[in-house]
Amino acid sequence: MAIDEKTVRHVAKLSRLALSDADVHKMAPEVGKILNFVEQLAPVNIEGVAALTSILPMPLKMREDVVSDGDIQAQILANAPASDDGYFCVPKVVE
C-alpha cells in the first residue's frame, strides 16, 4: 500500500508528532511497508479463536465488598497542588 507524504503529515498531526520534512520523506515508505505486512494477515481464518489477553491464566483477585465512611476529603485534597472550596484546581484547557 503506497502512502504519500500528505497522509504521513496528517497522521503525524493526529498523533501530535512533530516530524521534519526529512522525517516525513523517510516515514512514507516505512509506513507503507508496515501496512503491507498487516495486509498479509487479512486472509487468516480466525473464526473460533478466542482473544488472547495473556499467555498465562491470571484469575482476578477477589476481595470483600466493604462499605467505608469515605469521609477523608481533607486528606485527599492535601495531595493536590491547589484546591478551592473542597475541589481540585486545575489549569483551564478549553477556551
C-alpha positions in Angstrom: 0.0 0.0 0.0 1.5 3.3 -1.1 1.4 6.1 1.5 2.1 9.6 0.3 3.7 12.3 2.4 0.4 14.2 2.8 -1.0 11.2 4.6 2.1 10.9 6.8 1.8 14.5 7.7 -1.9 14.1 8.5 -1.3 11.0 10.7 1.6 12.8 12.5 -0.7 15.8 13.2 -3.4 13.5 14.6 -0.7 11.8 16.7 0.7 15.1 17.8 4.1 14.2 16.4 6.5 16.9 15.2 8.1 15.5 12.0 10.6 17.4 9.9 10.4 17.3 6.1 13.2 14.8 6.1 11.4 12.6 8.6 8.2 12.7 6.6 10.1 11.7 3.4 11.7 8.8 5.2 8.5 7.7 7.0 6.2 7.4 3.9 7.8 4.2 2.5 8.2 2.7 6.0 4.5 3.2 6.9 3.7 1.6 3.6 5.8 -1.4 4.4 4.1 -1.8 7.8 0.7 -1.6 6.2 1.7 -4.2 3.5 2.8 -6.5 6.3 -0.5 -6.1 8.2 -2.5 -6.8 5.0 -0.9 -10.2 4.8 -2.9 -11.2 7.9 -6.2 -10.5 6.3 -6.7 -13.9 4.7 -6.0 -15.8 8.0 -9.1 -17.6 9.3 -9.6 -16.6 12.9 -13.2 -18.0 13.3 -13.5 -19.7 16.7 -10.2 -18.4 18.0 -10.6 -16.8 21.4 -9.0 -13.4 22.0 -5.7 -13.6 23.8 -5.3 -11.3 26.8 -2.4 -13.1 28.4 -0.2 -16.1 27.7 -0.7 -17.2 31.4 -4.1 -17.7 33.1 -4.5 -14.9 35.6 -7.6 -15.1 37.7 -8.9 -11.9 39.2 -8.2 -11.4 42.9 -11.4 -11.1 44.9 -11.9 -9.0 48.0 -14.8 -8.4 50.3 -17.0 -5.5 49.3 -16.8 -3.4 52.4 -18.5 0.0 52.8 -16.4 2.6 54.5 -17.4 6.1 55.6 -15.1 7.7 53.0 -15.1 11.0 54.9 -11.4 11.8 54.1 -11.8 14.9 51.8 -9.1 16.9 53.7 -6.6 14.0 53.3 -7.3 13.7 49.6 -7.1 17.5 49.0 -3.7 17.5 50.9 -2.2 15.8 47.8 -3.4 18.5 45.4 -1.1 21.3 44.3 -4.1 23.7 44.5 -7.6 23.4 45.9 -10.5 25.7 46.5 -13.7 25.1 48.4 -13.2 21.4 48.6 -12.3 20.9 44.9 -9.1 20.3 42.9 -8.0 23.4 41.0 -6.7 22.6 37.5 -5.5 24.7 34.6 -8.1 25.7 32.1 -7.7 23.7 28.9 -10.8 24.6 26.9 -11.4 28.1 25.7 
